[in-house]
Amino acid sequence: MFTLSFGELVNKMNILNICDSPDWDIVAYQALHMAARFSKLGHNAAVLCPKNSRLYSECGKLKVAVRPLTLGARFGFFEAGGGWDIVHFYNPSGLPPLFFKKVRAASRIFVTQVKLGSSRSFEKLAALRPYVDSYIGACNSVQEEFAIAGIEPRRTFMVPPCLNTGRWESAMLIKPAMIQKRKFTVGTISMDTTLKAQELFLMMAKEVLDVLPETNFLIVGVKDERLRELARGLGINQRVDVLWERNDIPEVMAMMDIYAKTTNLAGLSLSLIEAQASGVACVIPRLKGLSDFTVHERNGIIVEPGDPLSCARGVIRLISNPAVCHSISKMAFDYVNNNMSVPVVANILLRLYEDILQAEKR
């Protein structure tokens, strides 16, 4: 005897995920891994995205059907053929209403908004209501913006972002070997080209080292020699490793005991979720999106944004209380694993799709 998940029980569906941005970010990640999961469950799934994007090439690696989003399509010259039951847009920003109108003629439309933006960007989403069946917010803060823009609550759902947790769970397995015979390591990952987030991290590191001088620090991300200059200027360069952008992030996560997010920008962070899925205790600024899935002192430490001293106090609390650090990291891992794994998120979406298609038949 065995039990099938909901995703394996629903009727086969034709699902097209559309991502019109060329960026490789948390949005593209969602479109890719949802399509890959749907295909694995036997549905006909594909991705429509810019041909010069990393998402396009990643689809090839995961054997996900992919189609180029042409310039003509962006201007509304889109043939909606293909028999798609569901067309799911991920953070649409450069597509005109005509595009949605043509798609809606033959398919049911879902829109997922992962990123927070200006009120104007949400008003544009609200203007698409004649063509959109359901709006998906990736966190409660996005849901609130939907409501402010005038989208009816009955048409919105909160579905958390997905993460391929198996890859990150490996960081937990190798962590004991990686942290043997060394002091606590506090790390961050940031592609902030202004270096404001990294500067805040280094200022926090200075505060921590004044209290716990044996602590190690690690910065991964944008390549800029000014980071080392900033560390030297603070007199902490011997305690800070700068690794630039890396492809072995699970192994890097295994080197960290604590992940400190020091951005001042609201919104979800894929690297933060990856850290939690790697069993790393996280210190998180109180910002929309970033702190939406965190309960202070349970699955993370919430601190004031833009305040290096507040962040340092959170880090010092974790280093000084290993049992608390371990408990928080375990609860964070459990939350991500139980609520954000690819199978869990895919099954939620498939149920929403099925409900819409069944309603259409009634």
SULUR-V438959 format. One record per pair of residues at least 12 apart in sequence whose ideal C-beta (glycine too) atoms are under 10 Angstrom apart, sorted by the first residue. I is the first residue (numbers start at 1). J is the second residue. Records with the same first field share a line. If there is no record, write none. Layout:
I->J ; J
//
This chain:
4->41
5->41 ; 343 ; 344 ; 346 ; 347 ; 350
6->41 ; 343 ; 346 ; 347 ; 348 ; 350 ; 351 ; 354
7->37 ; 38 ; 40 ; 41 ; 42 ; 43 ; 343 ; 344 ; 346 ; 347 ; 348 ; 349 ; 350 ; 351 ; 354
8->40 ; 41 ; 42 ; 347 ; 350
9->41 ; 347 ; 350 ; 354
10->41 ; 42 ; 43 ; 347 ; 350 ; 351 ; 353 ; 354 ; 357
11->42 ; 43 ; 85 ; 354 ; 357 ; 358
12->38 ; 41 ; 42 ; 43 ; 44 ; 85
13->38 ; 41 ; 42 ; 43 ; 44 ; 45 ; 84 ; 85 ; 86 ; 108 ; 350 ; 353 ; 354 ; 357
14->38 ; 43 ; 44 ; 45 ; 46 ; 82 ; 83 ; 84 ; 85 ; 86 ; 87 ; 107
15->34 ; 35 ; 38 ; 39 ; 43 ; 44 ; 45 ; 46 ; 47 ; 84 ; 85 ; 86 ; 87 ; 88 ; 107 ; 110 ; 349 ; 350 ; 353
16->35 ; 44 ; 45 ; 46 ; 47 ; 48 ; 65 ; 67 ; 80 ; 82 ; 83 ; 84 ; 85 ; 86 ; 87 ; 88 ; 89 ; 103 ; 107
17->30 ; 31 ; 32 ; 33 ; 34 ; 35 ; 36 ; 38 ; 45 ; 46 ; 47 ; 48 ; 49 ; 55 ; 59 ; 64 ; 66 ; 86 ; 87 ; 88 ; 89 ; 90 ; 110 ; 112
18->31 ; 46 ; 47 ; 48 ; 49 ; 67 ; 69 ; 73 ; 78 ; 84 ; 87 ; 88 ; 89 ; 90 ; 91 ; 92 ; 95 ; 99 ; 103 ; 109 ; 111
19->31 ; 32 ; 35 ; 47 ; 48 ; 49 ; 50 ; 53 ; 55 ; 56 ; 69 ; 88 ; 89 ; 90 ; 91 ; 92 ; 112
20->48 ; 49 ; 50 ; 53 ; 69 ; 73 ; 74 ; 89 ; 90 ; 91 ; 92 ; 93 ; 94 ; 95 ; 99
21->49 ; 50 ; 53 ; 55 ; 69 ; 90 ; 91 ; 92 ; 93 ; 94 ; 115
22->49 ; 50 ; 51 ; 52 ; 53 ; 54 ; 55 ; 56 ; 69
23->50 ; 53 ; 54 ; 55 ; 91
24->53 ; 54 ; 55 ; 57 ; 58
25->54 ; 55 ; 91 ; 114 ; 115 ; 191 ; 268 ; 270
26->90 ; 91 ; 114 ; 115 ; 138 ; 161 ; 162 ; 163 ; 267 ; 268 ; 269 ; 270 ; 271 ; 272 ; 273
27->55 ; 90 ; 91 ; 92 ; 93 ; 112 ; 113 ; 114 ; 115 ; 138 ; 161 ; 268 ; 270
28->47 ; 49 ; 53 ; 54 ; 55 ; 56 ; 58 ; 59 ; 90 ; 91 ; 114 ; 270
29->55 ; 58 ; 90 ; 114 ; 161 ; 162 ; 163 ; 164 ; 270 ; 273
30->88 ; 90 ; 91 ; 112 ; 114 ; 136 ; 138 ; 159 ; 161 ; 162 ; 163 ; 270 ; 342 ; 345 ; 349
31->47 ; 48 ; 49 ; 55 ; 58 ; 59 ; 64 ; 88 ; 89 ; 90 ; 91 ; 112 ; 114
32->47 ; 49 ; 54 ; 55 ; 56 ; 58 ; 59 ; 61 ; 62 ; 64 ; 66 ; 90 ; 162 ; 164
33->58 ; 62 ; 64 ; 161 ; 162 ; 163 ; 164 ; 342 ; 345 ; 346
34->47 ; 64 ; 88 ; 90 ; 112 ; 162 ; 342 ; 345 ; 346 ; 349 ; 350
35->47 ; 48 ; 59 ; 62 ; 64 ; 65 ; 66 ; 88 ; 346
36->58 ; 59 ; 61 ; 62 ; 63 ; 64 ; 164 ; 342 ; 346
37->62 ; 64 ; 162 ; 164 ; 341 ; 342 ; 343 ; 345 ; 346 ; 347 ; 349 ; 350
38->64 ; 86 ; 88 ; 346 ; 349 ; 350 ; 353
39->62 ; 63 ; 64 ; 65
40->62 ; 63 ; 64 ; 342 ; 343 ; 346
41->343 ; 346 ; 347 ; 350
43->85 ; 86 ; 346 ; 350 ; 353
44->65 ; 82 ; 83 ; 84 ; 85
45->64 ; 65 ; 84 ; 86 ; 88 ; 346
46->59 ; 64 ; 65 ; 66 ; 67 ; 82 ; 84
47->59 ; 62 ; 64 ; 65 ; 66 ; 67 ; 69 ; 88 ; 90
48->65 ; 66 ; 67 ; 68 ; 69 ; 70 ; 73 ; 78 ; 82 ; 84 ; 87 ; 89
49->66 ; 67 ; 68 ; 69 ; 90
50->68 ; 69 ; 70 ; 71 ; 74 ; 94
51->66 ; 67 ; 68 ; 69 ; 70
52->68
53->66 ; 68 ; 69
55->69 ; 90
56->68 ; 69
62->164
67->82
69->94 ; 95 ; 99
73->95 ; 96 ; 99 ; 102
74->94 ; 95 ; 96 ; 99
75->95 ; 96 ; 98 ; 99
76->95 ; 96 ; 97 ; 98 ; 99 ; 100 ; 101 ; 102
77->98 ; 99 ; 102
78->95 ; 96 ; 98 ; 99 ; 100 ; 101 ; 102 ; 103
79->102 ; 103 ; 106
80->99 ; 101 ; 102 ; 103 ; 104 ; 105 ; 106 ; 107
81->106
82->106 ; 107
83->106 ; 107
84->103 ; 106 ; 107 ; 108 ; 109
85->106 ; 107 ; 108 ; 353 ; 354 ; 356 ; 357 ; 360
86->107 ; 108 ; 109 ; 110 ; 133 ; 134 ; 349 ; 350 ; 352 ; 353 ; 354 ; 356 ; 357
87->100 ; 103 ; 104 ; 106 ; 107 ; 108 ; 109 ; 110 ; 111 ; 133
88->107 ; 108 ; 109 ; 110 ; 111 ; 112 ; 134 ; 136 ; 349 ; 352 ; 353
89->103 ; 109 ; 110 ; 111 ; 112 ; 113 ; 125 ; 128 ; 132 ; 136
90->110 ; 111 ; 112 ; 113 ; 114 ; 115 ; 136 ; 138
91->111 ; 112 ; 113 ; 114 ; 115 ; 117 ; 121 ; 125 ; 138
92->109 ; 111 ; 112 ; 113 ; 124 ; 125 ; 128 ; 132
93->113 ; 115 ; 117 ; 121 ; 124 ; 125
95->128
97->124 ; 127 ; 128 ; 130 ; 131
98->131
99->128 ; 131
100->127 ; 128 ; 130 ; 131 ; 132
101->128 ; 130 ; 131
102->131
103->131
104->128 ; 130 ; 131 ; 132 ; 133
105->131
107->133
108->132 ; 133 ; 134 ; 353 ; 356 ; 357 ; 359 ; 360
109->128 ; 131 ; 132 ; 133 ; 134 ; 135 ; 356
110->132 ; 133 ; 134 ; 135 ; 136 ; 157 ; 159 ; 349 ; 352 ; 353 ; 356
111->125 ; 128 ; 129 ; 131 ; 132 ; 133 ; 134 ; 135 ; 136 ; 137 ; 146 ; 151 ; 156
112->134 ; 135 ; 136 ; 137 ; 138 ; 142 ; 157 ; 159 ; 161 ; 349
113->125 ; 135 ; 136 ; 137 ; 138 ; 139 ; 142 ; 143 ; 145 ; 146 ; 156
114->136 ; 137 ; 138 ; 139 ; 142 ; 160 ; 161 ; 267 ; 268 ; 270 ; 289
115->138 ; 142 ; 266 ; 267 ; 268 ; 289
116->137 ; 138 ; 139 ; 141 ; 142 ; 144 ; 145 ; 265 ; 266 ; 267 ; 268 ; 287 ; 288 ; 289 ; 290
117->142 ; 145 ; 266 ; 267
118->145
119->145 ; 148 ; 149
120->149
121->145 ; 149
122->135 ; 142 ; 144 ; 145 ; 146 ; 147 ; 148 ; 149 ; 150 ; 151
123->145 ; 148 ; 149 ; 150 ; 151
124->149
125->145 ; 146 ; 149 ; 151
126->145 ; 146 ; 148 ; 149 ; 150 ; 151 ; 152
127->149 ; 150
128->151
129->149 ; 150 ; 151 ; 152 ; 155
132->151 ; 155
133->155 ; 352 ; 353 ; 355 ; 356 ; 357 ; 359 ; 360
134->154 ; 155 ; 156 ; 157 ; 159 ; 349 ; 352 ; 353 ; 355 ; 356
135->149 ; 151 ; 152 ; 153 ; 155 ; 156 ; 157
136->156 ; 157 ; 158 ; 159 ; 160 ; 348 ; 349 ; 352
137->151 ; 156 ; 157 ; 158 ; 159 ; 160 ; 292
138->158 ; 159 ; 160 ; 161 ; 162 ; 267 ; 268 ; 289 ; 292 ; 345
139->158 ; 159 ; 160 ; 161 ; 267 ; 268 ; 288 ; 289 ; 290 ; 291 ; 292 ; 293
140->158 ; 160 ; 288 ; 289 ; 292 ; 293
141->158 ; 266 ; 267 ; 268 ; 287 ; 288 ; 289 ; 290 ; 291 ; 292
142->156 ; 158 ; 267 ; 268 ; 288 ; 289 ; 292
143->156 ; 157 ; 158 ; 292
144->288 ; 292
145->288
146->158
157->348 ; 349 ; 352
158->292 ; 348
159->339 ; 340 ; 344 ; 345 ; 346 ; 348 ; 349 ; 352
160->268 ; 273 ; 292 ; 293 ; 335 ; 336 ; 339 ; 340 ; 341 ; 344 ; 345 ; 348
161->268 ; 269 ; 270 ; 273 ; 293 ; 336 ; 339 ; 340 ; 345
162->273 ; 336 ; 339 ; 340 ; 341 ; 342 ; 343 ; 344 ; 345 ; 346 ; 348 ; 349
163->270 ; 273 ; 274 ; 276 ; 277 ; 336 ; 337 ; 339 ; 340 ; 341 ; 342 ; 344 ; 345
164->274 ; 277 ; 340 ; 341 ; 342
165->273 ; 274 ; 276 ; 277 ; 278 ; 333 ; 336 ; 337 ; 338 ; 340 ; 341 ; 342 ; 343 ; 344
166->277 ; 337 ; 341 ; 342
167->249 ; 250 ; 274 ; 277 ; 278
168->249 ; 250 ; 253 ; 254 ; 273 ; 274 ; 275 ; 276 ; 277 ; 278 ; 279 ; 280 ; 333 ; 336 ; 337
169->250 ; 277 ; 278 ; 279 ; 333 ; 336 ; 337 ; 341
170->250 ; 251 ; 253 ; 254 ; 278
171->249 ; 250 ; 251 ; 252 ; 253 ; 254 ; 255 ; 256 ; 274 ; 275 ; 277 ; 278 ; 279 ; 280 ; 333
172->250 ; 253 ; 254 ; 277 ; 278 ; 279 ; 280 ; 329 ; 330 ; 333
173->250 ; 254 ; 279
174->250 ; 251 ; 253 ; 254 ; 255 ; 278
175->253 ; 254 ; 255 ; 256 ; 257 ; 278 ; 279 ; 280 ; 329
176->254
177->254
178->251 ; 252 ; 253 ; 254 ; 255 ; 256 ; 257
179->254 ; 255 ; 256 ; 257
182->214 ; 216 ; 255 ; 257
183->212 ; 213 ; 214 ; 215 ; 216 ; 239 ; 257 ; 319
184->208 ; 212 ; 214 ; 215 ; 216 ; 217 ; 256 ; 257 ; 258 ; 315 ; 318 ; 319 ; 320 ; 322 ; 325
185->215 ; 216 ; 217 ; 218 ; 239 ; 241 ; 255 ; 256 ; 257 ; 258 ; 259 ; 280
186->201 ; 204 ; 205 ; 208 ; 212 ; 215 ; 216 ; 217 ; 218 ; 239 ; 240 ; 256 ; 257 ; 258 ; 259 ; 260 ; 280 ; 281 ; 283 ; 311 ; 312 ; 315 ; 318 ; 319
187->201 ; 216 ; 217 ; 218 ; 219 ; 220 ; 241 ; 243 ; 252 ; 253 ; 255 ; 256 ; 257 ; 258 ; 259 ; 260 ; 271 ; 275 ; 280
188->200 ; 201 ; 202 ; 204 ; 205 ; 217 ; 218 ; 219 ; 220 ; 221 ; 256 ; 258 ; 259 ; 260 ; 261 ; 262 ; 263 ; 271 ; 272 ; 275 ; 283
189->218 ; 219 ; 220 ; 221 ; 222 ; 243 ; 245 ; 246 ; 249 ; 252 ; 253 ; 256 ; 259 ; 261 ; 269 ; 270 ; 271 ; 272 ; 274 ; 275
190->219 ; 220 ; 221 ; 222 ; 227 ; 261 ; 262 ; 263 ; 269 ; 271
191->220 ; 221 ; 222 ; 223 ; 245 ; 271
192->221 ; 222 ; 224 ; 262 ; 263 ; 264 ; 265
193->221 ; 222 ; 223 ; 224
194->222
195->221 ; 222 ; 224 ; 226 ; 227 ; 230
196->262 ; 263 ; 264 ; 265 ; 306
197->219 ; 221 ; 222 ; 261 ; 262 ; 263 ; 264 ; 265 ; 285
198->219 ; 221 ; 222 ; 224 ; 226 ; 227 ; 230 ; 231 ; 242 ; 262 ; 263
199->226 ; 227 ; 230 ; 231 ; 234 ; 262 ; 308
200->260 ; 261 ; 262 ; 263 ; 264 ; 285 ; 305 ; 306 ; 307 ; 308 ; 311
201->217 ; 218 ; 219 ; 227 ; 230 ; 231 ; 240 ; 260 ; 261 ; 262 ; 263 ; 308 ; 311
202->217 ; 219 ; 227 ; 230 ; 231 ; 233 ; 234 ; 236 ; 237 ; 240 ; 242 ; 262 ; 308
203->230 ; 234 ; 236 ; 262 ; 307 ; 308 ; 309 ; 311 ; 312
204->217 ; 260 ; 262 ; 283 ; 303 ; 307 ; 308 ; 309 ; 310 ; 311 ; 312 ; 313 ; 314 ; 315
205->217 ; 218 ; 219 ; 231 ; 234 ; 236 ; 239 ; 240 ; 260 ; 262 ; 308 ; 311 ; 312 ; 315
206->231 ; 233 ; 234 ; 235 ; 236 ; 239 ; 240 ; 308 ; 312
207->308 ; 309 ; 310 ; 311 ; 312 ; 313 ; 315 ; 316
208->236 ; 239 ; 258 ; 260 ; 308 ; 309 ; 311 ; 312 ; 313 ; 314 ; 315 ; 316 ; 319
209->234 ; 235 ; 236 ; 238 ; 239 ; 240 ; 312
210->236 ; 312 ; 316
211->312 ; 313 ; 315 ; 316 ; 319 ; 320
212->312 ; 315 ; 316 ; 319 ; 320
213->236 ; 239
214->239 ; 319
215->236 ; 239 ; 257 ; 258 ; 315 ; 316 ; 319
216->238 ; 239 ; 240 ; 241 ; 255 ; 256 ; 257
217->231 ; 236 ; 239 ; 240 ; 241 ; 242 ; 256 ; 258 ; 260 ; 315
218->239 ; 240 ; 241 ; 242 ; 243 ; 252 ; 255 ; 256 ; 259
219->231 ; 240 ; 241 ; 242 ; 243 ; 244
220->241 ; 242 ; 243 ; 244 ; 245 ; 246 ; 249 ; 252 ; 253 ; 255 ; 256 ; 271
221->242 ; 243 ; 244 ; 245 ; 246 ; 271
222->244 ; 245
223->242 ; 243 ; 244 ; 245
224->242 ; 244
225->242
227->240 ; 242 ; 244
228->240 ; 242
230->242
241->255
243->255
249->271 ; 274 ; 275 ; 278
250->274 ; 277 ; 278
251->278
252->274 ; 275 ; 278
253->271 ; 274 ; 275 ; 276 ; 277 ; 278 ; 279 ; 280
254->278 ; 279 ; 280
255->280
256->275 ; 278 ; 279 ; 280 ; 281 ; 282
257->279 ; 280 ; 281 ; 315 ; 318 ; 319 ; 322 ; 325 ; 326 ; 329
258->275 ; 280 ; 281 ; 282 ; 283 ; 301 ; 314 ; 315 ; 318 ; 319 ; 325 ; 328 ; 329
259->271 ; 272 ; 274 ; 275 ; 276 ; 278 ; 280 ; 281 ; 282 ; 283 ; 284 ; 300 ; 315 ; 329 ; 332
260->272 ; 275 ; 281 ; 282 ; 283 ; 284 ; 285 ; 301 ; 303 ; 308 ; 311 ; 312 ; 314 ; 315 ; 318
261->275 ; 282 ; 283 ; 284 ; 285 ; 287 ; 290 ; 291 ; 300 ; 303 ; 305 ; 311
262->283 ; 284 ; 285 ; 303 ; 305 ; 306 ; 307 ; 308 ; 311
263->284 ; 285 ; 287 ; 290 ; 305 ; 306
264->285 ; 287 ; 305 ; 306 ; 307
265->285 ; 287 ; 288 ; 289 ; 290 ; 305
266->285 ; 286 ; 287 ; 288 ; 289 ; 290 ; 291 ; 292 ; 305
267->287 ; 288 ; 289 ; 290 ; 292
268->288 ; 289 ; 290 ; 292 ; 293
269->282 ; 284 ; 287 ; 289 ; 290
272->284 ; 289 ; 290 ; 291 ; 293 ; 294 ; 300 ; 332 ; 336
273->293 ; 332 ; 335 ; 336 ; 340
274->336
275->300 ; 329 ; 332 ; 333 ; 336
276->293 ; 294 ; 299 ; 300 ; 328 ; 329 ; 331 ; 332 ; 333 ; 334 ; 335 ; 336 ; 337 ; 340
277->332 ; 333 ; 335 ; 336 ; 337 ; 340 ; 341
278->329 ; 332 ; 333 ; 336
279->326 ; 329 ; 330 ; 332 ; 333 ; 334 ; 336
280->325 ; 328 ; 329 ; 332 ; 333
281->299 ; 300 ; 301 ; 314 ; 315 ; 317 ; 318 ; 319 ; 322 ; 324 ; 325 ; 326 ; 327 ; 328 ; 329 ; 330 ; 331 ; 332 ; 333
282->294 ; 299 ; 300 ; 301 ; 302 ; 314 ; 318 ; 328 ; 329 ; 332
283->300 ; 301 ; 302 ; 303 ; 310 ; 311 ; 312 ; 313 ; 314 ; 315 ; 317 ; 318 ; 328
284->296 ; 299 ; 300 ; 301 ; 302 ; 303 ; 305 ; 311 ; 314 ; 332
285->302 ; 303 ; 304 ; 305 ; 306 ; 307 ; 310 ; 311 ; 314
286->302 ; 303 ; 304 ; 305 ; 307 ; 310
287->302 ; 304 ; 305 ; 306
290->302 ; 305
291->303 ; 305
293->332 ; 335 ; 336 ; 339 ; 340
294->328 ; 331 ; 332 ; 335
295->328 ; 331 ; 332 ; 335
296->314 ; 328
297->314 ; 317 ; 324 ; 327 ; 328 ; 331
298->327 ; 328 ; 331 ; 332 ; 335
299->327 ; 328 ; 329 ; 330 ; 331 ; 332 ; 333 ; 334 ; 335 ; 336
300->314 ; 318 ; 328 ; 329 ; 331 ; 332 ; 335
301->313 ; 314 ; 315 ; 317 ; 318 ; 324 ; 325 ; 328
302->314
303->315 ; 317
//
